[in-house]
């Protein structure tokens, strides 16, 4: 919920096409405090803006270094 509100407030979801599953994955990878969550989100957004292209769950998992067995809704 924290990441969803920040993404909506800052317009990040539209800039890099982050969906709820992606935000959940970021939160699961960084279960610490709010600053860590926001830092992880900022890292994902910055990387997405620099690299461009279409982002999906597989690309996000590679960036975060995770192998979570979740299905993408894309």
Secondary structure, 3 states (H helix, E strand, C coil): CHHHHHHHHHCHHHHHCCCHHHHHHHHHHCCCCHHHHHHHHHHHHHHHHHHCCCCCHHHHHHHHCCCCCCCCCC
